Amino acid sequence: MIVRPKGTKDMLPEEAYKWQFLERIAAETASGFGFREIRTPVFEHTELFARGVGDTSDIVNKEMYTFLDKGNRSITLRPEGTAGVARAFLENGLAGGAMPFKVYYLISAFRYERPQAGRLREFHQFGAELYGAEGAYADAEAISLADAFLKNLGLKKVALRINSIGCPHCRAKYHEALKAYFAPRLDEMCADCKTRFDKNPMRMLDCKEENCKKIASDAPRMLDYLCDDCRAHFDQVKNLLDLASVPYTVDPSIVRGLDYYSRTVFEFVSDAAGAQGTVLGGGRYDTLLSQLGSKEVPAVGFAAGMERLLMVMNAENAPFGKEIATECYLLGMDEKSREKAFLLATELRRAGVSAETDLMERSVKAQFKYADKIGAHCVAVIGESELSEGAAEVKDMKTSASEKVNFKELAQYLIGRRSL
């Protein structure tokens, strides 16, 4: 038997309604903030991620699904959403349109890493991007959107942490301070950190190795090296979050794992599903477009892993609503009544009522059993006497109460039941 590849997961019908709920809340919340949906290709030229995500990131160095196509071009399955949106923004000349440019996406993405709870090789993200606004108001709006989204999902145990990692100007001095701190301890650190030491020492703060994390815990803080402009920007972000009643904690350890971030970075974290983990992360990335060959365009955004969100929602018993069940199962007792049941099912569907009827030529008992399994709200029984009367015997599957309903009035009757 062929099985699914490691690190992937089937989404079965009984779970689909949870995903649909999450996707609907994401789209509705983003739309409420004036963000519109964008869809980009599942695969891009590898250079996009090497230049955009950064060649010092684990994503580019270790985790990308990259292959040569039949034209001998290097192609990569997208490992995240931001680089593709940036490419689309540039390629389609969207900088000449209304600014700020505000979009959201719901995507699948791919990273070759060790599968674990809430983290798969094929995973899904909700993300939002805002281009063209360099002030702190844009940062506060992106964070407020993320906060509203999580609240609209019904999550109560999620905490916001924010930090500033400065701009290239003040970060240069910070890199010097980090190198001075790590240099005497470099022999004790992992091979990845030794490579990052020269390329991007800030990435050493994001290492997951326990010994490296211990060494990095006493490293200099970026907040102590911010230039006047970056400090003023961060202070205004905090002021706007206070104004919007969005609670937060300043966490100097947040640096984010991608090279394109600058100034404001943030994470929403939760320990509802076990060890504390990030359910949504983002920040500002003013240099990303210039890394892709454009003029510099300020930008800010975030992404949330949907698998992780579903885990946290389950752990918090957050409401998903209910799976949409069949409103009426039409049961035919013989060949003529089966034809009538098929016709009525067609008419009900055209009237906006979800309906099913027998496709397996089952017995009456087996049809009732099937209707119960699929969670049908009621069963409309049609036999010889019902055909002659022009009315179905409609049985409520919860209460077992039943009543005769004229065929012509069945759709209106079922619509009226929705408020019960």
Secondary structure by P-SEA (a helix, b strand, c coil): ccccccccccccccaaaaaaaaaaaaaaaaaaabbbbbbbbccccaaaaaaaccccccccccccccccccccbbbbcccccaaaaaaaaaaaccccccccccccccbbbbbbcccccccccccccccccccccccaaaaaaaaaaaaaaaaaaccccbbbbbbbcccaaaaaaaaaaaaaaaccccccccaaaaaacccccccccccccaaaaaaacccccccccccaaaaaaaaaaaaaaaaacbbbbbbccccccccccccbbbbbbbcccccccccccccccccccccccccccccccccccaaaaaaaaaaacccccccccccbbbbbccaaaaaaaaaaaaaaaaaccccccccccccaaaaaaaaaaacccccccccaaaaaacccccccccccbbbbbcccaaaaaaaaaccc
